[in-house]
Amino acid sequence: MTAPSRLARLPTRTLPGGLHVATAATPRARFLGLAWLDPIPVDWALLLPRCRSVHTFWMRFDLDLVWLDAGGRVVRIDADVPRRRNRSCRRAAAVVETRSGHGADFALALDGA
């Protein structure tokens, strides 16, 4: 599926299984994140480097959060995080946000990448 234009403009890498991860490295990209977007395709996610805490305010869909350590290994998955919530992970160095129900697919792909 095609990514929303906001994600398509970001640096992207393709994981095993044809999953795509866009990286929000700039302050603007990090600020906007996935807020105000319609549900993203199930094969897309957003990586927020240097991040231990996120909120889901201004989201139009629920998220799965895949928390990564400094080496890029999965340390935790928060599944089905509803809108208007805060989540954090002290062991994390980054987080991958994806559409609810697909975090485990990204976690497996990230561990295999």
N, C-alpha and C positions, 0 to 999 in steps of 0.2 A: 504494500500500500504506500501511497505517497504521504510524506510528512507534511505537517502544516508549514507554511512558508517561514514562520519564525524559527522552527527547528532546522529547516533545510538550509538556512543561511549560516548555521553554526558548524564548526569543525565536527565531522562525524566519522565514526569507525564502524565497520561491519563485523559482527561477532559470528561465531559458528551458528548455523541454523538460519542465517539470513536476518538476524536481529540487528537493529541499528541503534547506536547510542550517540546522541549529539552532546557536545560538551559546552556547558555554559561557563566560559572562562572570564568573560568581561563583566564589569559591574552591571552594565545594562542587561545583559543576557541573564545574569544571576537574579537581578531584581524582577524581571518579567517571568522567568521560569516557565511554568505551564499555566500560570494564572490567566483567566478569562478565555482560555482556549476550549473549543469543543473537545470531546474525548479524542485522544490521539490514537493513531492506528496501533493495533496490538503488537506490531513488530518494531515499535519505536520507543525510546526512553530518553531521559535527560540526565546527564551526569553533572552533579555539582561538586567540583573538587574543593578541598579545604572547607568541608562543611560537616558539622556535628549536630546541627539542629535545623529543622524546617517547619514551616507552617503550611496548612492547606486552606487558608483563607483565600477567597476570590477564585477558588477552584470550581469547575463545573462538573467534575467527576471525581470519584474516589480513586485513591492511589495505592499502589504497593511500593514500599520503600526498601531498597536493598542497600544496606550499610556496608561500606568497604573500609578495611584498614589501610595503613600507609603502603602496604605491598600490593594492594588491589584485591585482597582476599575478602570473601564475604564473611562478615561477623554476625549479621543478624538480618532478618527480613521482617518488616512490619507489613502484614497483609491487610487489605481492605480498610485503609485509613480513610475515614469519612472527611468531608469538607469541614472547615472551621475547627481544625485541631492543630496542636503542636506535638511534635515528636523529636526526640533527640537520642543520641547514642554516644556515650563518652568514649568508647573504644574506636569510633569511626574517624576516618580522615576524609571521607567522601560519601556521597549518597547518590544512588540512581533512583529516579522517580519514573514509574511507569504506570500504565493503566491497571486498575485493580484486577486481580486474577492472573497476572502475567509476571509477577516478580520472581517466582521460582524458575521460570524459563530463563530470565535474564541472569539470575544467580548461577545457574548451571553453565550458561554460556560464558559468563565472566570468569568462572573458575577454570573453564577449559581454554580460555584465550591466552 
